[in-house]
Amino acid sequence: MKLFLNAGLEGELLNQQTKFLKELINYSHPNLKLPSYAISYQSGGIYMLLIWWVGHNYQKPVSELLSYIENHIVINS
């Protein structure tokens, strides 16, 4: 991720992550019909958490970040 950020590909990273998150939510919750702006909102939060993590030299364990995301992502309509 650090290489992509250094190459100036932040927008592409975020777009790909948002696309993946949409597919993941549609797969894991097929009856949930979140509007695209809700998925974009969730993706932005996850993305900024990753940016923070990279900027702090990966000091927090990835398991801690995943736990935070799991506890704070909103998947209800």
Secondary structure as UniProt FT lines:
FT   HELIX           2..6
FT   TURN            7..8
FT   HELIX           10..28
FT   TURN            30..31
FT   HELIX           36..55
FT   TURN            56..58
FT   HELIX           62..72
//
